Amino acid sequence: MASVPSYVEGQVARENGLLANLMDFSFQRMVTPRMLKMLYSLHLLLGLIVAVWFAFSGFKSSTSDGLLALILGAAGLFLWIVYCRIIVELLALLFRVGAAITNSPN
């Protein structure tokens, strides 16, 4: 059975730079697999910013609201991390399946 190159781990040879691949209007080269780590990092950063904002806005009103917001923000951030990880893994899986299909002899 042939092994499938991993887009996420960077094993695929990069023909052109990111900008050249973005301007590929024939869509022969995939850009998203190269950007998965960056997209995952951006979403985790966004979740952290929202959780911190939620906690600070809770502490503005009162200490008890702040503590509740801190606990709920931490729980929400954990669920956000799990959700983002699942979505990114599904995207990586889709690209691996696509690579396996295009590399298959049929």
Backbone bond lengths (Angstrom), bond angles and torsions (degrees), N, CA, C in turn:
res aa  C-N    CA-C-N  psi(-1)  N-CA   C-N-CA  omega(-1)  CA-C   N-CA-C  phi
1 M - - - 1.438 - - 1.528 108.27 -
2 A 1.289 116.66 133.60 1.461 121.38 -177.61 1.519 110.20 -76.27
3 S 1.312 115.17 141.64 1.464 118.91 177.67 1.524 109.59 -82.75
4 V 1.305 114.42 146.71 1.459 121.34 -177.81 1.525 108.45 -97.49
5 P 1.321 118.28 130.88 1.466 118.95 178.01 1.514 110.73 -67.13
6 S 1.304 115.96 141.42 1.455 121.34 -178.10 1.520 109.84 -91.99
7 Y 1.312 116.66 121.42 1.454 120.88 178.10 1.522 111.08 -74.01
8 V 1.320 116.32 -35.45 1.449 120.24 -173.97 1.521 110.92 -70.78
9 E 1.315 118.14 -38.96 1.456 121.14 -175.83 1.519 112.63 -81.70
10 G 1.302 118.59 -3.21 1.450 121.36 175.80 1.515 113.81 81.02
11 Q 1.342 118.47 24.99 1.450 120.93 -179.20 1.522 112.33 -83.44
12 V 1.309 117.30 -13.54 1.451 121.10 -179.36 1.519 108.73 -81.19
13 A 1.325 115.47 133.29 1.468 119.32 -179.83 1.523 109.51 -67.37
14 R 1.290 116.02 137.39 1.463 120.99 -179.45 1.514 108.71 -96.41
15 E 1.325 114.67 116.51 1.460 118.93 -177.78 1.521 111.12 -76.68
16 N 1.300 116.43 -47.46 1.464 122.04 -175.79 1.517 109.52 -128.19
17 G 1.302 115.52 174.08 1.450 120.68 176.00 1.519 111.23 -75.72
18 L 1.298 114.92 175.08 1.462 120.96 -178.14 1.515 111.51 -63.35
19 L 1.315 117.66 -42.51 1.460 120.60 -178.64 1.523 111.52 -65.09
20 A 1.316 116.80 -40.60 1.469 120.01 178.21 1.521 110.79 -65.17
21 N 1.334 116.89 -37.28 1.457 119.67 178.10 1.526 112.02 -71.62
22 L 1.321 117.32 -30.54 1.464 119.55 176.27 1.528 111.71 -68.00
23 M 1.308 117.01 -28.58 1.462 121.72 -179.67 1.532 112.97 -90.14
24 D 1.323 117.11 10.56 1.461 121.77 178.09 1.529 108.51 -82.95
25 F 1.326 116.41 94.42 1.464 120.69 -176.45 1.519 113.37 -78.72
26 S 1.320 117.79 -6.27 1.461 120.36 175.06 1.527 111.25 -89.43
27 F 1.321 117.15 -6.94 1.466 124.22 178.47 1.531 112.19 55.50
28 Q 1.318 116.04 44.15 1.457 120.90 177.00 1.532 111.37 -85.79
29 R 1.309 117.67 -25.45 1.464 121.68 -179.96 1.524 108.63 -115.74
30 M 1.317 115.60 137.13 1.456 121.48 -179.89 1.533 110.33 -89.14
31 V 1.319 115.68 132.88 1.454 121.57 179.82 1.528 110.50 -99.52
32 T 1.303 117.32 -35.53 1.458 121.94 -173.90 1.530 113.60 -59.18
33 P 1.341 120.08 -41.26 1.475 117.54 179.48 1.524 113.13 -59.98
34 R 1.301 117.48 -30.18 1.462 120.47 178.90 1.520 111.25 -75.51
35 M 1.311 116.76 -22.09 1.452 120.88 -175.32 1.527 112.92 -100.29
36 L 1.330 118.71 4.21 1.460 120.63 -175.45 1.526 112.28 -61.92
37 K 1.315 118.45 -42.78 1.464 120.32 179.59 1.519 111.03 -63.25
38 M 1.325 115.75 -41.88 1.460 119.59 179.90 1.532 110.75 -66.38
39 L 1.330 117.59 -43.51 1.460 120.78 179.36 1.526 111.30 -63.55
40 Y 1.328 116.24 -40.26 1.463 120.43 178.01 1.533 110.05 -63.45
41 S 1.317 116.96 -44.42 1.463 121.01 179.69 1.522 111.42 -63.37
42 L 1.327 116.85 -42.77 1.467 120.11 179.25 1.527 111.89 -62.68
43 H 1.321 116.88 -40.37 1.459 119.56 179.66 1.523 111.81 -69.45
44 L 1.330 117.00 -36.03 1.463 118.71 176.08 1.522 110.81 -66.92
45 L 1.313 116.99 -39.52 1.463 120.59 177.15 1.530 110.86 -64.00
46 L 1.316 116.76 -41.51 1.461 120.93 177.40 1.528 110.81 -61.29
47 G 1.327 117.10 -42.95 1.458 120.66 177.76 1.519 112.41 -62.89
48 L 1.325 116.72 -39.40 1.459 120.59 178.07 1.526 111.27 -65.68
49 I 1.323 116.83 -42.07 1.469 120.74 179.14 1.526 110.43 -62.65
50 V 1.327 116.94 -42.92 1.468 120.34 179.78 1.534 110.64 -65.47
51 A 1.332 117.37 -41.45 1.471 120.24 -179.93 1.527 111.04 -64.79
52 V 1.320 118.03 -41.45 1.468 121.37 178.94 1.525 110.08 -66.94
53 W 1.335 116.77 -42.34 1.468 120.15 177.79 1.524 110.77 -61.61
54 F 1.335 116.61 -41.36 1.455 121.78 179.88 1.530 110.32 -62.28
55 A 1.333 116.90 -42.40 1.460 120.59 179.74 1.534 111.16 -67.26
56 F 1.332 116.77 -43.71 1.466 119.31 179.55 1.520 111.92 -65.26
57 S 1.321 117.01 -39.01 1.464 118.32 178.55 1.530 111.11 -68.26
58 G 1.321 117.23 -30.16 1.467 119.65 175.06 1.501 112.19 -69.21
59 F 1.346 116.74 -40.69 1.464 119.84 178.89 1.519 112.32 -70.18
60 K 1.330 118.31 -20.64 1.467 120.36 176.73 1.523 111.40 -65.05
61 S 1.326 115.88 -38.83 1.460 118.32 -176.52 1.528 111.68 -79.22
62 S 1.322 117.70 -49.25 1.470 120.44 176.71 1.533 108.91 -165.19
63 T 1.328 114.51 167.04 1.460 119.12 -178.50 1.524 111.47 -69.13
64 S 1.319 117.02 -39.94 1.466 119.22 179.92 1.529 110.98 -67.43
65 D 1.324 116.89 -39.59 1.467 119.59 175.24 1.527 110.53 -64.30
66 G 1.320 117.33 -36.15 1.453 122.00 179.04 1.512 112.13 -65.69
67 L 1.345 116.37 -43.44 1.456 119.63 178.41 1.527 111.12 -65.70
68 L 1.326 116.58 -40.41 1.461 120.04 176.76 1.526 110.78 -64.66
69 A 1.323 116.78 -41.91 1.459 120.61 178.13 1.523 111.27 -65.69
70 L 1.317 117.21 -35.81 1.463 121.08 177.85 1.528 111.20 -64.81
71 I 1.314 116.63 -44.09 1.467 120.68 179.10 1.523 110.58 -67.28
72 L 1.334 116.37 -46.45 1.466 119.59 179.40 1.531 111.69 -66.46
73 G 1.336 116.20 -35.89 1.464 120.09 177.75 1.516 111.81 -65.25
74 A 1.339 117.15 -40.81 1.465 120.66 178.05 1.527 110.84 -65.78
75 A 1.334 116.36 -41.82 1.464 119.60 178.07 1.533 110.93 -66.07
76 G 1.324 115.64 -41.59 1.467 119.54 178.08 1.519 112.04 -65.05
77 L 1.332 117.01 -37.92 1.463 120.80 177.62 1.521 110.64 -64.89
78 F 1.334 117.21 -40.70 1.460 120.02 177.21 1.529 110.92 -61.48
79 L 1.329 116.63 -45.63 1.472 119.92 178.97 1.523 111.15 -65.16
80 W 1.324 117.50 -35.70 1.470 121.74 177.44 1.527 110.75 -64.42
81 I 1.341 116.79 -41.60 1.464 120.41 178.57 1.526 110.46 -63.24
82 V 1.325 116.62 -43.98 1.468 120.10 178.97 1.527 110.02 -62.99
83 Y 1.326 117.23 -44.99 1.465 121.40 179.98 1.531 111.31 -61.17
84 C 1.326 117.38 -47.07 1.470 121.07 179.92 1.518 110.98 -62.65
85 R 1.325 117.21 -40.61 1.457 120.47 179.90 1.529 110.72 -63.51
86 I 1.310 117.61 -42.07 1.466 121.19 179.52 1.516 110.22 -63.74
87 I 1.316 117.98 -44.46 1.461 121.55 -179.16 1.531 111.01 -64.07
88 V 1.326 117.03 -43.57 1.465 119.97 -179.67 1.529 110.57 -66.84
89 E 1.324 117.20 -38.72 1.467 119.14 177.19 1.524 111.29 -65.97
90 L 1.323 117.81 -36.70 1.466 120.05 176.50 1.523 111.44 -66.15
91 L 1.328 116.96 -39.61 1.463 120.15 176.25 1.525 111.15 -63.11
92 A 1.334 116.42 -44.01 1.462 120.09 178.60 1.524 110.43 -62.96
93 L 1.320 116.31 -39.43 1.462 120.78 178.33 1.522 111.19 -63.25
94 L 1.323 116.83 -42.31 1.463 119.96 178.24 1.528 111.92 -61.26
95 F 1.309 116.87 -40.51 1.457 119.43 178.86 1.517 111.63 -70.20
96 R 1.333 117.97 -34.98 1.463 120.47 176.72 1.520 111.17 -67.66
97 V 1.328 116.36 -40.16 1.466 119.78 177.39 1.521 109.93 -64.17
98 G 1.324 116.43 -42.63 1.465 119.80 177.61 1.516 112.06 -61.52
99 A 1.323 116.78 -39.29 1.459 120.05 178.24 1.517 110.78 -68.44
100 A 1.323 117.57 -36.86 1.456 120.79 178.68 1.526 111.19 -68.27
101 I 1.301 116.78 -36.41 1.465 120.28 179.76 1.522 110.12 -69.71
102 T 1.321 117.28 -42.32 1.463 118.80 -178.83 1.526 111.64 -72.34
103 N 1.342 118.88 -23.76 1.453 121.62 178.43 1.517 113.02 -89.60
104 S 1.322 117.69 -7.25 1.464 120.20 -178.68 1.528 111.15 -74.46
105 P 1.342 117.80 150.63 1.466 119.80 -177.68 1.524 113.72 -70.75
106 N 1.330 119.06 -19.55 1.473 120.35 -178.51 1.478 109.30 -83.73
